[in-house]
């Protein structure tokens, strides 16, 4: 096989469904998409972008986003994906670390004031940025010169041919934020295209029968991976600029969509808008990531209404849809995070976090992955890359899970969230589920703290109506759980602290731990 077989361009099949994309009711054919790629490559070259240059893309889901990625690959350039939820400090950090020369940005979108956010970014913070290209306007107020992104409106001289190096960086994702700012996860055309083909094959996608509702942001691996997988399959993709439940419901119902991927909260909102007992007769697979409490209850309700949810697993480093449950799995297994790797060449193992030895099937530990979808490394951060990859090439995920022994695995929790209680590794979800089954409890979160030199868990509960008494909850838990799993404290709260990310709303477990220690100290 030649290098071109692993390029992004190789994903655009000549034998495929028409149209390729439908955005806001407007169809774009395969030929039209290829033309847009060439137009965008010519436009980028006219802006002085060439091999190795970084272009930051700060857009909602639109054809321009996809064309920019494929065009950058044509030129040997790199796209840095900017989360549309980012604000000035996060944008400045990404631009500085990536060394972006050009940023393609929205003029405005709903309540997001891109210009106001950029106004808070000092030009000396991002010395490499030379200009902004604005989609939907000629310019926005900014410290940098502006040009209009008009690649689709006028002709530019064809871009010079560049020999594809499919193993160089082409796309940078951001990881979840840390106190030092998010790291940039570098992927090549080979890692992206190979995994896209694996997704299309593993899901047995048929371009004549299957279609995707793309409702996740392209700036995150969850949205981008599902997009590229369906491009590789040649299937039609219906694109939402940004998720809203009502438009998603309309597209699912009216266009016979067969596949969609999202967070548990997205599917919950969609189902809440319809009273139909089985509203989506064509829907075959809804791959979901569980970010919110109550996801098992959601999966059970969705099942009765014909919306089959499939647990999956992924990360920016090994790409989303790294694995997914299979249709033949029992319901309880199908909705768990993890599943079966998409690629037959993927290797997965679990390492005991205490002994450092490889763990046997059924024993929880840190998940390590070697796969064609694995990232190149953290962009401009060799130290972080060395820490993340083992000597034999496995990525240390920082996630806790266990092997099932049949080729599949179960994702349990983030390593930072797993609790070592009474000498055992315990998933917070186990205790949270028991709490949520108690009378008077609407929702629950559990974290571990150091209490008088011992690791103990503390629970935060959102009440359902009249707040339950801690003594009653403790008594109930003691009847169903081992003593070391019973929370030392149970606090009633109105809401949990959360953070918005590209893939959904996530609970701030670190903040919950801090809240627990503050309350205990006050006692």
C-alpha positions in Angstrom: 0.0 0.0 0.0 1.2 3.5 -0.8 1.3 6.4 1.6 -1.7 7.9 -0.3 -3.8 5.0 1.0 -3.5 6.5 4.5 -4.2 10.1 3.6 -7.4 11.9 4.5 -8.1 12.3 0.8 -8.3 8.5 0.5 -11.5 8.5 2.7 -13.5 10.3 -0.1 -14.9 7.4 -2.0 -16.1 7.7 -5.6 -18.8 5.1 -5.0 -20.8 6.7 -2.2 -24.2 8.1 -1.3 -25.3 11.5 -2.5 -25.3 14.0 -1.0 -22.2 13.7 1.1 -23.4 16.3 3.7 -26.6 18.1 4.5 -26.0 21.3 6.6 -29.0 23.5 7.6 -31.0 21.8 4.8 -28.4 22.4 2.1 -27.0 19.3 0.4 -23.3 19.1 -0.6 -22.3 16.4 -3.1 -19.1 14.4 -3.0 -17.9 16.3 -6.0 -18.9 19.6 -4.4 -17.0 18.7 -1.3 -13.8 17.8 -3.2 -14.1 21.1 -5.0 -14.4 22.9 -1.7 -11.2 21.2 -0.5 -9.3 22.4 -3.5 -10.7 25.9 -3.1 -9.8 26.0 0.5 -6.3 24.7 -0.2 -5.8 27.5 -2.7 -7.1 30.1 -0.3 -4.8 28.8 2.5 -1.8 29.0 0.1 -2.8 32.6 -0.8 -2.7 33.4 2.9 0.9 32.2 3.0 0.1 28.8 4.7 2.4 26.0 3.8 4.0 22.8 5.1 4.3 22.7 8.9 2.3 25.9 9.4 -0.5 25.8 12.1 -4.0 27.1 11.4 -6.3 27.5 14.4 -9.9 26.7 13.6 -12.5 28.3 15.9 -15.7 27.4 14.2 -19.0 25.6 15.0 -19.8 22.6 12.8 -19.9 23.6 9.2 -18.6 22.6 5.8 -15.8 25.1 6.1 -14.4 23.2 9.2 -14.1 19.9 7.3 -12.8 21.6 4.2 -10.1 23.3 6.2 -8.9 20.0 7.7 -8.7 18.2 4.4 -7.1 21.3 2.7 -4.5 21.6 5.4 -3.6 18.0 4.8 -3.2 18.8 1.1 -0.6 21.5 2.0 1.2 19.6 4.8 -0.2 22.2 7.2 -1.6 21.5 10.7 -5.1 22.4 12.1 -5.4 23.3 15.8 -9.0 22.6 16.9 -10.3 25.3 19.2 -13.3 24.5 21.4 -16.1 26.9 20.8 -16.7 27.0 24.6 -13.2 28.3 25.2 -12.7 31.8 26.6 -9.8 34.2 26.4 -7.2 32.4 28.7 -7.9 29.1 27.0 -7.7 30.5 23.5 -4.5 32.4 24.3 -2.9 29.2 25.7 -3.8 27.1 22.6 -2.6 29.8 20.2 0.7 30.1 22.1 1.5 26.4 22.5 0.5 25.6 18.9 2.3 28.5 17.3 -0.7 29.2 15.0 0.0 31.8 12.3 -3.6 32.1 11.2 -7.0 31.7 13.0 -10.2 31.0 11.2 -13.0 32.3 13.4 -16.8 32.8 13.4 -18.1 36.3 13.2 -20.8 35.4 15.7 -22.9 32.4 16.7 -25.9 32.6 18.9 -24.7 34.0 22.3 -21.0 33.5 21.6 -19.2 36.8 21.1 -16.0 35.7 19.5 -14.7 39.2 19.0 -15.2 40.1 22.7 -13.3 37.0 23.7 -10.4 37.7 21.4 -10.4 41.3 22.7 -9.2 39.9 26.0 -6.3 38.1 24.4 -3.2 40.4 24.3 -1.3 40.2 21.1 2.0 39.8 22.9 0.6 36.6 24.5 0.5 35.0 21.1 3.4 36.3 19.1 3.1 33.9 16.2 -0.5 34.8 15.2 -0.4 37.0 12.1 -4.0 37.4 11.1 -7.6 36.3 11.5 -9.9 35.0 8.8 -13.5 35.6 9.5 -16.4 33.3 8.4 -19.6 35.3 7.8 -18.1 38.8 7.9 -15.3 40.9 6.4 -13.8 41.6 9.8 -14.3 41.7 13.6 -12.8 44.0 16.1 -9.4 42.5 17.0 -5.7 43.2 17.7 -4.8 41.4 14.4 -5.5 42.1 10.7 -8.6 40.5 9.4 -9.5 38.9 6.1 -12.7 37.4 5.0 -12.8 33.6 4.5 -14.0 33.7 0.9 -12.6 30.5 -0.4 -16.0 29.4 -1.7 -16.9 32.7 -3.3 -13.9 33.5 -5.5 -11.1 31.8 -7.3 -7.5 31.7 -6.0 -4.5 30.3 -7.9 -4.3 26.5 -7.4 -2.3 25.4 -4.4 1.1 24.0 -5.2 1.3 20.2 -5.1 2.9 19.0 -1.8 4.2 15.5 -1.4 1.9 13.9 1.3 3.8 12.9 4.5 0.9 11.0 6.2 2.9 10.6 9.4 3.4 14.3 10.2 0.9 16.1 12.5 -2.2 17.3 10.7 -4.7 17.8 13.6 -4.3 19.0 17.2 -7.0 18.3 19.8 -6.9 19.8 23.3 -7.1 17.6 26.3 -9.3 18.4 29.3 -7.9 21.5 31.0 -5.4 21.3 33.8 -3.9 24.0 36.1 -1.1 24.4 33.5 -3.5 24.6 30.6 -4.6 21.9 28.2 -2.0 19.8 26.2 -2.3 19.5 22.5 -2.8 16.0 21.2 -1.2 15.5 17.7 -2.7 13.2 15.1 -1.4 12.4 11.6 -3.3 11.6 8.4 -2.4 8.0 9.0 -3.8 7.8 12.5 -7.0 9.6 11.5 -7.6 7.8 8.2 -6.8 4.3 9.5 -9.1 4.7 12.5 -11.9 6.1 10.3 -11.7 3.0 8.1 -11.7 0.8 11.1 -14.8 2.5 12.4 -16.6 2.1 9.1 -15.7 -1.6 8.9 -16.4 -2.4 12.5 -19.9 -0.8 12.4 -20.5 -2.5 9.0 -21.6 0.7 7.5 -23.4 0.6 4.1 -23.4 3.9 2.2 -26.7 3.0 0.6 -28.5 2.3 3.9 -26.8 4.2 6.7 -26.6 7.8 7.6 -25.3 9.9 10.5 -26.6 12.8 12.6 -23.4 14.7 13.4 -24.4 16.6 16.6 -21.1 16.6 18.4 -18.6 19.5 17.9 -15.9 18.8 15.3 -13.3 20.5 17.6 -13.4 17.4 19.8 -12.4 13.8 19.0 -15.9 12.5 19.6 -17.4 14.6 16.9 -14.5 14.4 14.5 -14.0 10.6 14.7 -17.7 9.8 14.0 -17.6 12.3 11.1 -14.5 10.8 9.5 -15.8 7.2 10.0 -18.9 8.0 8.0 -17.0 9.9 5.3 -14.9 6.7 5.0 -18.1 4.7 4.6 -19.4 7.0 2.0 -22.6 7.5 3.9 -24.7 10.7 4.1 -24.0 13.0 7.1 -26.5 15.5 8.4 -24.7 18.2 10.3 -26.0 20.3 13.3 -24.0 23.6 13.7 -24.3 23.1 17.4 -26.4 20.7 19.4 -30.0 21.6 20.1 -32.6 18.9 21.0 -35.4 20.1 18.8 -33.5 20.2 15.5 -31.8 16.9 16.4 -35.3 15.3 16.9 -36.5 16.7 13.6 -33.6 15.3 11.6 -33.7 11.9 13.3 -37.4 11.6 12.6 -37.7 13.0 9.1 -34.5 11.7 7.5 -34.5 8.1 8.7 -31.1 8.5 10.5 -29.5 5.2 11.5 -26.6 6.3 13.6 -25.8 9.1 16.1 -23.2 9.6 18.8 -23.4 11.9 21.8 -23.5 12.3 25.5 -26.1 10.7 27.7 -27.5 14.2 28.3 -28.0 14.8 24.6 -30.1 11.7 24.2 -32.0 12.5 27.3 -33.0 15.9 26.0 -34.1 14.4 22.6 -36.3 11.8 24.2 -37.9 14.4 26.5 -39.3 16.3 23.5 -41.4 13.5 22.1 -44.3 11.4 23.5 -44.2 8.9 20.7 -43.6 5.3 22.1 -41.0 4.5 19.4 -40.2 7.7 17.6 -37.1 6.6 15.6 -37.9 3.3 13.7 -34.8 3.6 11.5 -32.3 4.3 14.3 -29.9 1.4 14.8 -27.0 2.6 16.9 -26.7 5.4 19.4 -23.2 5.4 20.8 -23.0 7.3 24.1 -20.6 8.5 26.7 -22.0 8.7 30.2 -21.0 12.0 31.8 -24.1 12.5 34.0 -25.6 10.5 36.9 -28.6 8.4 36.0 -27.3 7.1 32.7 -28.4 3.6 33.4 -31.9 4.7 34.0 -31.8 6.7 30.7 -30.5 3.6 28.8 -33.4 1.5 30.2 -36.0 4.1 29.2 -34.4 4.6 25.7 -34.4 0.8 25.2 -38.2 0.6 25.8 -38.7 3.4 23.2 -36.6 1.8 20.5 -33.4 3.9 20.9 -30.6 1.4 21.5 -27.7 2.9 23.4 -24.3 1.4 23.0 -21.5 2.1 25.5 -18.2 3.1 24.0 -14.7 4.3 25.0 -12.2 6.7 23.6 -9.9 9.7 24.3 -8.2 12.4 22.3 -5.0 10.3 22.5 -6.5 7.1 21.0 -9.4 8.8 19.3 -13.1 8.5 20.1 -15.0 5.4 19.1 -11.8 3.4 20.0 -14.3 0.7 21.1 -18.0 0.1 21.3 -20.4 -2.6 22.6 -21.8 -5.1 20.1 -25.4 -5.7 19.1 -25.3 -9.2 20.6 -24.1 -8.1 24.0 -26.6 -8.4 26.9 -28.2 -5.1 27.7 -26.3 -4.6 31.0 -23.0 -5.2 29.2 -24.0 -3.2 26.1 -24.5 0.1 28.0 -21.3 -0.1 29.9 -18.4 2.1 28.8 -15.7 0.0 27.0 -16.7 -2.7 24.6 -14.7 -4.2 21.7 -11.9 -2.3 20.0 -12.8 -1.1 16.5 -9.4 -2.0 15.1 -8.4 -5.7 14.9 -4.8 -4.5 15.4 -5.6 -2.7 18.7 -4.0 -4.2 21.8 -5.3 -3.5 25.3 -4.1 -4.4 28.7 -4.7 -3.5 32.4 -2.0 -2.8 34.9 -2.5 -3.1 38.7 -2.0 0.4 40.1 -0.6 -0.9 43.3 1.9 -3.6 42.2 2.6 -2.3 38.7 2.1 -5.8 37.3 -0.3 -6.7 34.5 -3.7 -7.6 35.9 -5.7 -10.7 35.0 -9.1 -10.6 33.5 -11.7 -9.3 35.9 -9.2 -7.4 38.0 -9.4 -3.6 37.9 -6.4 -1.4 37.0 -5.1 1.3 34.6 -6.0 0.7 31.0 -3.0 0.8 28.6 -3.5 0.9 24.8 -1.5 0.2 21.7 -3.4 0.8 18.4 -3.2 2.4 14.9 -5.4 5.2 16.3 -2.8 6.2 18.9 -1.6 9.8 18.8 1.9 10.9 17.7 2.5 12.7 21.0 1.7 16.0 22.8 2.6 18.8 20.4 5.7 20.7 21.5 5.8 18.7 24.8 8.3 15.9 24.7 8.3 15.4 28.5 4.5 14.9 28.7 4.8 12.5 25.7 7.5 10.4 27.4 5.4 10.2 30.6 2.3 9.1 28.7 3.8 6.3 26.6 5.4 3.1 27.9 8.7 1.8 26.6 6.9 -0.8 24.4 4.6 1.8 22.9 1.4 1.6 25.0 -0.5 4.7 26.0 -1.1 5.1 29.7 -4.8 6.2 29.6 -5.2 7.2 33.2 -8.5 5.3 33.1 -9.5 2.4 35.3 -11.1 -0.7 33.8 -11.0 -4.4 33.6 -10.7 -7.1 30.9 -13.7 -9.4 30.4 -11.7 -12.3 29.0 -13.6 -12.4 25.6 -11.7 -9.6 23.9 -13.8 -6.8 25.3 -13.3 -4.6 28.4 -15.1 -2.4 30.8 -14.3 1.2 31.5 -15.0 2.0 35.1 -13.7 5.4 36.0 -10.9 7.9 35.7 -7.9 6.9 37.7 -8.1 10.1 39.6 -11.7 9.3 40.5 -11.2 5.7 41.5 -11.2 5.2 45.2 -9.0 2.8 47.2 -11.2 2.0 50.2 -10.5 -0.8 52.7 -7.7 -2.0 50.5 -10.0 -2.4 47.5 -10.3 -0.3 44.3 -13.9 1.0 44.2 -15.7 2.8 41.5 -17.7 5.8 42.8 -20.6 4.8 40.5 -21.2 1.6 42.5 -22.0 3.7 45.6 -23.8 6.4 43.7 -26.2 3.9 42.1 -27.1 2.6 45.6 -27.7 6.1 46.9 -29.9 6.9 43.9 -32.0 3.9 44.7 -32.8 5.3 48.2 -36.0 7.1 48.9 -35.7 10.9 48.6 -32.5 10.9 46.5 -32.6 12.4 43.0 -28.9 12.3 42.3 -25.6 11.5 44.0 -21.9 11.9 43.6 -19.2 10.2 45.7 -15.5 11.1 46.2 -12.7 9.9 48.4 -11.0 12.0 51.0 -8.4 11.5 53.7 -10.2 11.3 57.1 -7.9 10.9 60.1 -5.3 9.1 58.0 -7.8 6.7 56.4 -9.3 6.9 52.9 -13.0 7.3 53.3 -15.7 8.3 50.9 -18.0 11.3 51.1 -21.3 11.6 49.3 -23.2 14.6 47.9 -26.9 14.2 47.4 -29.4 16.2 45.5 -32.8 15.5 47.2 -36.0 14.6 45.5 -38.5 16.7 47.4 -38.0 16.6 51.2 -34.3 16.1 52.0 -33.6 12.6 53.3 -31.9 12.1 56.7 -28.3 11.1 56.7 -28.9 8.4 59.3 -31.6 6.8 57.1 -29.4 6.8 54.1 -26.5 5.3 56.0 -28.6 2.6 57.4 -29.9 1.7 54.0 -26.4 1.6 52.5 -25.1 -0.5 55.3 -27.7 -3.1 54.4 -26.5 -3.3 50.8 -22.8 -2.5 50.7 -19.6 -3.6 52.5 -18.8 -1.3 55.4 -15.8 0.3 53.7 -18.1 1.5 50.9 -20.5 3.4 53.2 -19.8 7.1 53.1 -18.4 8.7 56.2 -20.5 11.8 55.5 -23.5 12.5 53.3 -24.1 16.2 52.4 -27.3 17.6 50.8 -26.6 20.0 48.0 -28.8 21.8 45.4 -26.5 21.1 42.5 -23.1 19.7 41.6 -20.2 21.8 40.3 -19.8 21.2 36.6 -17.6 22.1 33.6 -18.6 22.4 30.0 -16.4 20.5 27.5 -16.5 19.8 23.8 -18.1 16.5 24.5 -20.6 17.4 27.2 -21.1 18.6 30.8 -18.8 16.9 33.3 -18.9 16.8 37.1 -16.0 18.6 38.8 -15.0 15.8 41.1 -11.9 17.7 42.3 -14.1 20.5 43.4 -16.4 18.0 45.2 -13.3 16.6 47.1 -12.4 20.1 48.1 -15.9 20.8 49.2 -15.9 17.6 51.3 -12.7 18.6 53.1 -13.9 22.1 53.7 -17.1 20.8 55.4 -15.3 18.2 57.4 -12.8 20.8 58.6 -15.7 23.1 59.6 -17.1 20.3 61.7 
